[in-house]
Amino acid sequence: MDEEEFEELMRRQRMALRAVANESETDSKIKLMDIINNLVTDRNKKVHKEAVLIEAQLEGMSESEVERVLIMLKEDHMIMEPEPGFIKRA
């Protein structure tokens, strides 16, 4: 394998890794939104962030992953934090 073939192989591998990372990120967003949707009711429009964290950990997500995904969901305007420690669907 020459250097050009090797570089092409590495480029393809990086593309595949980005695709897997994006898919995993999407899966995490869906999982967390599902948890939030299950905890938020018509009566209580917001939920404690800690309750979301606990449910997500029961689903196999780490605390750091939950925090990271919550930030992404806020940036995507899917959730909001109406007051510290509470999460509400946007």
N, C-alpha and C positions, 0 to 999 in steps of 0.2 A: 504494500500500500504506500503510495507516494504522499507527499505532504499535502497536495491539493485534495486528494481523496479523504485524507484524515480530517482536514479542515471542514470539508463538506459533511462528513459523518458527525463531527462535533456540532456543527450548525444545526443539523437535523435533531440531534439529541437534545440540544438546548430548546428547540422549538417544542419537542415532545414534552419535556419537563415543564415548560411554561403552560402548555395545554392542560397537563395533569394538575398543576397548581391552580389554574383558573377554575377547573372543574371542582376541585376540592373546596376552593373558596366559595363557589356557588352553592355546593352542598351544605357547607357550614351556615351560610346565610339562610338557606331554606329551613334548615333544622332549627335555627334560633328563632326565625320568624314564626315557625309552627309552635314552638314553645310559648312565645309571647302571645300569639293568638289564642292559645289554649288557656292562658292565665288571665288575659284581659276579657272581661265580660261587658255586656251592655250596661250593667249597673256600675261596675267599677272600671272606669275608662283607663286607669293606669295600674301598674303593678310595681312592686318593689323590685329593684334591680337584683337584690340578693336572692329573691325567689327564682328569678330567671337563671341566675348563676347556679343555684342548687339543682334545678331541673336539668340544665344543660350538662352539669357534671354527672348526673344520673344517666344521661344519654351518651356519656363517654367523652365529652368535650373538656379540655383543661380550662382553668381559670384564665390563663393568658390568651387562649384561643377565643374564649367568650368575650373578653375585653376588646380584643382586636376586631372581632366581627361586629360587636356593638358599635364601635367607632365607624366601621364601614357602612353599617346600616344607617347611622346618623348622617354620614356624608351623602348617602344615596337618598336621603329624605324619606326613608321608610319608617323610621322611628324618631321620637324626640324625647328629650328629658325635660318635662315641664317644671320639675323641681328636683334638687339634688337627691339621688337615690331612687328615683322613680322613672319608669319607662312607659311611654304611651305610643300607640301606633300613630303615624302621621296621616 
